[in-house]
Amino acid sequence: MIPQYLVDFDLRELPTVETDCIVIGSGIAGLFTAIKVSEDRRVIMITKKSLMESNTRYAQGGIAAVIAEDDSPLYHRQDTLMAGAGLCSSAAVDALVNEGPYGVRELIRLGTLFDKENGVLALTQEGAHSHRRILHANGDATGYEIVRALVQQVLEHHNIEVWDDHYVIDLVTEDGECVGALVQKPNGERLFLKGSATVLCSGGAGQLYRYTTNPEVATGDGVAIAYRAGAHIRDMEFIQFHPTALSYPGAPRFLISEAVRGEGAVLRNIRGERFMERYHELLELAPRDIVARAIVSEMEETKSTFVYLDITHESAEMVKRRFPTIYQTCIGYGLDITSDWIPVAPAAHYMMGGIKTDLNGESSIRRLFACGEVSSTGVHGANRLASNSLSEAVVFGHRIVERIRSLPKLDKRDLSAGCDMGRHEHSTQAIVERRLKLQKIMVRYVGLRRNEEMLSKGLEELKRQLPIFGGALTKREEYEFANMLTCSLLVTESALTREESRGAHYREDFPQRDDEHWRKHLLQIRELGIVEETSDDV
């Protein structure tokens, strides 16, 4: 059993800092929400590294919104529902497609400089989108530009206080409400941060896997601390693997944006053969899960560790202008994408599941909200449509702020929450080795293709690490590992329970989608385990 709190504490003995709103995380969700809520409330924003370090910063492709005259929210809705494979919330998708354009206008108002062509916002197309509706910045550095603009706003705002290099160990709850967070400072001291609203914007969990496009900070902290607090966690089996991450000696698994295929790049196996026509009528623009599994099949058939992405038929000038970041990164490793085929392979990329929220971004715990990749709003269903994630963060960030404004402030009650499990020091040495072992387990047993034998073996291996919760944890890397272990268990248990293939979840022993039995969600609740949730609104 995973305990409610990772460490022993007594609120009466801890220094207390009070604020109106706590925002945890500094991606687009955290930055945008903090800016909007700070218009009339005091905000403390916590990031475990720095404001500029988040998944958003590395987002290349762009943000999806209906801008073009020949597009419409209806088309965007249809595309999102198709990708979501029967598990989207139609109300959440309606919010996304209708309010997304407003979100883009807000980002522009806050200083984001999206690319233009002839004075008009430039739009591109990505996999499973029926229209060109992806706005981008500096070609393929959209996330970085959005973060740049929003960070500038945050740093200049008198109502926002930023705590860099702080770590949220756990949420503190009392009487069914979230009343704040237990925070560790850079020097190791702990404090209680009390707030009338807490917004988790801590991003995804790509670091659960050995090969990922995510930065080092994406360790699933938000899902894990919300789960320990008793929040409902939904659909964790749906992990999206990006089909095309750079697979080249000496290079990290750098993301090769879906927009490269949107602009005409084709996939070839190591024999030079184009292969997507054998897998899907949309070829290279098929949904990501299909493209990723197609690539793995070709790799196995040709006994290779990669396939090629070929955009050499486009002009060098166009490639350099449209994808400057990808071009410069690859050149740094001796790879010229204007004349060389790019070796790529799938890598863990995005978590569709997360903390279940309502349409206002509120979790099952009052005063606790989730926004961005850490949340499960119902937008993505079983498979995220490309570039919907940045839109989702802005749309639901705005909705969260409206809900927070309707909440009464936390009363002045004395809080008595605490935890004393009598934990003792035990060997937590070789956390780096444990982390690597966990990542290898997830790749080997809980990856792109799954079956009961693999998942059961993975679950058994992961459970051997559970004794870590019984020790006295004090270091950030220990908390991170505990969170990664928690998330890995949630993903594996959900994947073992769902006996079908749907969206990003593929079971070799149950290769067909089964709407009769499995068009439903899986909730994970700390004190109850897995609970099936049926809904007419999928």
C-alpha positions, 0 to 999 in steps of 0.5 A, spaced: 500 500 500 502 506 498 502 511 504 498 518 503 505 522 505 512 520 503 515 523 509 513 524 517 511 531 519 507 535 523 504 542 521 504 545 528 512 544 527 513 547 520 514 554 518 507 556 514 507 561 508 500 563 506 497 565 499 491 565 495 493 560 489 499 555 489 501 553 482 505 547 481 509 547 475 512 552 469 510 549 463 504 553 458 499 550 463 502 553 469 505 560 466 498 561 463 494 559 469 498 563 474 498 570 469 490 569 469 489 568 476 494 573 478 489 579 476 486 579 482 489 574 487 496 573 490 500 567 487 506 563 489 509 559 483 513 553 484 518 549 479 523 544 481 528 546 477 527 553 473 521 557 470 524 555 463 525 548 464 518 544 462 515 539 456 512 546 453 519 548 452 521 543 447 514 542 444 516 543 436 510 542 432 505 548 435 498 549 437 492 547 434 486 552 433 481 554 428 483 560 425 483 559 417 476 560 414 475 554 410 476 550 417 471 550 423 470 547 430 466 542 427 472 539 423 476 540 429 471 536 433 471 530 428 478 530 428 479 530 435 474 524 437 477 520 431 484 520 434 481 519 441 478 512 439 471 513 443 474 515 450 473 523 449 468 527 453 464 530 447 463 536 452 471 537 454 472 537 446 467 542 445 470 546 450 477 545 446 475 547 439 470 553 441 475 556 446 481 554 443 481 560 438 480 565 444 486 562 447 491 563 441 489 570 441 490 571 449 497 568 447 498 573 442 496 579 447 501 576 452 507 577 447 507 570 443 510 571 436 507 566 432 510 565 425 506 569 419 506 569 411 504 575 408 502 578 414 497 572 416 498 567 421 502 561 418 498 554 419 501 547 417 497 540 418 499 534 422 497 527 423 490 526 423 488 533 422 483 534 416 485 542 415 491 546 416 490 549 423 497 548 427 500 555 429 507 555 430 513 560 432 520 560 429 519 554 425 519 549 429 520 552 436 513 554 438 514 551 445 520 555 447 517 562 444 510 561 448 514 559 454 519 565 453 513 570 452 509 567 458 515 567 463 517 575 461 509 576 463 510 572 470 517 575 472 514 582 471 507 581 475 507 584 482 502 578 484 506 572 482 512 570 487 516 564 483 520 559 487 525 556 483 528 549 485 523 548 490 520 541 491 513 539 492 513 533 496 506 532 498 499 535 498 496 536 504 488 535 505 483 536 511 476 535 511 476 533 504 479 539 501 486 540 499 489 546 503 496 546 501 502 543 500 508 540 503 515 543 500 522 542 501 527 548 499 533 548 496 537 547 502 533 541 505 528 545 510 521 544 509 515 548 510 507 548 509 505 552 503 497 554 505 493 556 499 485 557 498 486 553 491 492 549 488 493 548 481 497 542 479 501 543 472 507 539 473 507 536 466 507 528 464 511 522 466 516 521 460 522 519 464 518 512 466 521 510 460 528 509 458 527 512 451 523 519 451 522 526 448 521 529 455 526 532 459 529 530 465 524 533 470 518 529 467 517 524 472 510 524 474 510 528 480 503 531 480 499 524 478 503 521 484 502 526 489 495 527 487 494 519 487 497 519 494 492 525 496 486 521 494 484 524 487 481 520 482 487 518 477 484 516 470 486 512 464 493 511 465 494 505 460 494 510 455 501 512 453 503 516 447 509 514 443 512 519 438 513 515 432 519 519 430 525 521 435 532 521 433 535 515 433 543 516 432 549 514 435 551 520 440 545 524 440 539 524 445 532 522 443 531 528 440 523 529 437 523 530 430 516 534 429 510 531 426 510 537 422 516 534 418 511 529 416 505 534 415 510 538 410 511 532 406 516 527 409 516 520 408 518 514 412 522 508 409 525 502 412 532 501 412 532 498 405 529 504 402 522 502 401 516 507 403 512 502 407 506 506 411 501 504 405 501 497 408 498 500 414 494 506 413 490 509 408 493 516 411 500 514 410 505 518 414 499 522 417 495 516 420 494 517 428 501 516 432 499 510 435 498 507 428 505 510 425 509 508 431 507 500 431 508 500 423 515 503 425 516 497 430 514 492 425 518 494 420 524 495 425 523 487 427 522 485 420 528 488 417 532 487 424 534 494 425 533 499 431 531 505 426 527 507 420 528 513 416 524 519 415 526 522 408 524 530 407 530 530 402 525 532 396 523 538 399 528 544 397 534 546 402 531 553 403 524 550 405 527 545 410 532 550 413 526 556 414 521 551 416 525 547 421 531 551 423 531 547 430 531 540 427 536 542 422 541 545 427 540 540 432 542 534 427 547 538 423 551 538 430 551 531 430 553 531 423 547 529 419 544 534 414 537 533 413 536 537 407 540 531 403 540 525 409 535 521 411 533 522 418 534 515 422 528 515 427 525 510 432 519 511 437 520 514 444 515 515 450 512 522 449 505 524 452 501 521 457 493 521 455 491 519 462 492 523 469 488 526 474 481 526 473 478 533 472 471 536 471 470 541 465 473 547 470 479 543 471 477 541 478 479 534 481 475 529 485 478 533 491 475 540 493 480 546 491 485 541 488 485 543 480 490 540 475 491 543 468 496 540 462 499 534 461 498 532 468 490 532 468 485 528 464 480 533 462 477 528 457 479 531 451 484 526 449 481 520 450 485 514 448 490 518 443 491 525 443 491 529 437 497 532 435 498 539 437 491 539 442 495 539 448 498 546 448 490 548 446 488 544 452 492 547 457 490 554 455 483 553 455 482 549 461 487 554 465 482 559 463 476 555 466 480 553 472 481 561 474 474 562 473 472 557 478 477 559 483 474 566 483 468 563 485 471 559 491 471 562 498 477 563 501 480 558 506 478 560 513 483 561 518 482 554 522 488 551 525 490 545 521 492 539 524 494 534 519 500 530 520 504 524 519 508 519 523 509 512 521 516 512 525 520 511 518 527 509 519 533 511 515 534 505 510 539 504 504 536 508 498 543 508 495 544 507 488 537 511 486 540 512 479 541 505 478 534 503 481 531 509 476 535 506 470 532 499 472 525 502 472 525 505 466 528 498 463 522 495 466 517 499 463 520 499 456 521 491 456 514 490 459 509 496 458 511 499 452 508 500 445 506 493 444 503 489 451 500 482 453 498 479 459 505 475 460 509 481 459 505 486 464 504 481 469 512 480 469 513 488 469 508 489 475 512 483 479 518 487 478 516 494 480 512 491 486 519 489 489 521 496 489 515 498 494 519 497 500 522 504 499 516 507 501 517 505 508 524 508 509 525 516 511 526 519 504 530 526 505 533 527 498 529 530 491 532 524 487 528 519 492 522 523 492 522 523 484 523 515 484 518 514 489 513 518 484 516 514 478 514 508 481 507 510 483 506 512 476 509 506 473 505 501 478 498 505 475 500 505 468 502 497 469 496 495 473 491 499 468 494 496 462 493 489 465 486 490 466 484 493 460 483 487 455 483 490 448 486 494 444 484 502 443 488 508 441 495 508 444 494 502 448 495 495 444 495 488 447 497 483 442 493 478 446 487 482 445 488 486 438 481 488 437 477 494 440 472 492 444 466 497 445 461 492 448 466 491 454 471 496 454 468 503 452 469 506 459 474 509 463 479 506 468 479 510 475 485 508 480 483 511 487 488 509 493 484 506 498 479 502 493 484 500 487 481 500 480 474 502 479 471 502 472 467 508 470 462 508 464 459 514 461 454 516 456 459 521 454 464 518 450 
